[in-house]
Amino acid sequence: MIDHNAWLGTWPFRPLVDRGTVPFLLKTMDRLQIEKAWVSAMDGVFHRVPRSSNRWLADQAAGHADRLETVPILHPGMAGFSDSLRRIAGETPRPAAIRLVPAMQEIPPTRMESAGEELSVCGLSIVLTVRLVDPRARHPRLPLPELSAADTLRWVEKLRPTRVILAGCTIAELCSFQAAGLPESVAFESSFLDGPDSLDVARQCMGAGRILSGSNAPLNFQESMVVKWRKGAIPPLEV
Amino acid sequence: MIARADAFGITRQCLFALGNEVDPQCPAPDGGHWPPTGAPHHTDAWNPPPGRVTASNEFVLSLVQQAPDRLCALCFVNPIHTEHALAEIRMRVQQGPMLGIKLWISCKANDPLVEPIAELAVELDVPILQHCWNKFGGNLPGESCTADVAELAGKYPKLKIIAPHLSGQHEEGVLDLAPHPNVWIDTSGMLPDAGILEFAVEAVGVNRILFGSDFPLRHQGSALARIQGSALSAGERRAILQDNFRRIFNQ
């Protein structure tokens, strides 16, 4: 099993203790038999230029390339975006994907147009983060936590024909996107599909090949991902 | 329901209805999609009339009767219909087999309408599971927040209250409830988020936390993952998963 939506680092709005560290993540993956995790740097969500957090991420993951695939964050609304994209796309080995968090990044529509064109030809998969937290439980100082369905569809359209993974969609959104006729290049990460039958419904709705396992750890639990996908009990964390 | 629970090692489930389950004329407030959003106060769905409350409780009991060793139940009542609520409690809790009382969102926990129900619960020594949330953007008009529950708990120190939806309470909600030893917190609701359970254990003590799933709105295994993945000892997990339930419900 691969966790297509994990993070390293700390989150300013909730104490996560050591859950965002490489040792904790690897230990959890071992316990739950998760082969690989796609990881982004959590503080990159807030940075206008996420370059330093991407560097930190690479340092953290160094030596664990067999278990951790780095997914750098890019901010398409900022100067330097094109250079960063070119540099990342030219890296060897190339990252599994790059991540955008447009709701947090407040990207003007004109920038979306031009950035979308560049991203659509960069040859990298794109994790488009729809949400990180349940809006009902968000911190009052956490702005714009979600990408609207309309903006999600605009991004997907701009990014055609690139492989796009929508991270953090609910089952209601997924069903509405199906009705909107999203291209086959769009896949869905499963962390926010949390109803008893949501995963099955999502597979029926979109086809099993377009639903990817993901946890949103450490904000949420990798354990939650595993029980939903394996449909069985899991060993507890030993303290 | 039992087969699903078996898959995750859940041996006993405590059920309740919300007054809308058995009447096909009354779907969920937003047309069947949960969680409901944006409905006004005292819509028919959130303020069910006595007939539907009775039908809901009978429906739940019909489920319990199919597997009494695996299922138990709480008596759902609507405090706005006081006499009916008290009669339901006397018939289904005092005489059995229901173990306690469920209150939802027709009125808040600190509404005077809740007082006769609280007094009867104290008399019968049964807990009230009182829905509560601290929602960013505000609660629904009849929906209790943790401060409302804390007010009820302070007014009736002998009343046992279960305040559900730990993740929806946040840290500040846990701290609202912490000074009241007659309030237990349950872990149901929302996508399991990391960190809050350890915080709650530290704030109120492990003996005041109960496992809950919010099934069928939520995945039971995923809800259980919140407990299994938290940094708790085996003894703390056991307390949350079963011992505290037995203690509060005198089981």
Interface residues (C-beta under 8 A of the other chain):
Chain A: R14 P15 L16 V17 R19 T28 V133 D134 P135 R136 A137 R138 H139 P140 A172 S191 F192 D194 G195 P196 S198 N216 A217 P218 L219 N220 F221 Q222 E223 S224 V226 V227 K228 K231 G232 A233 I234 P235 P236 L237 V239
Chain B: R4 A7 F8 G9 H33 W133 K135 F136 G137 S167 G168 H170 M190 L191 P192 D193 A194 G195 I196 E198 F199 F215 P216 L217 R218 H219 Q220 G221 S222 L224 A225 R226 I227 Q228 G229 S230 A231 L232 S233 A234 R237
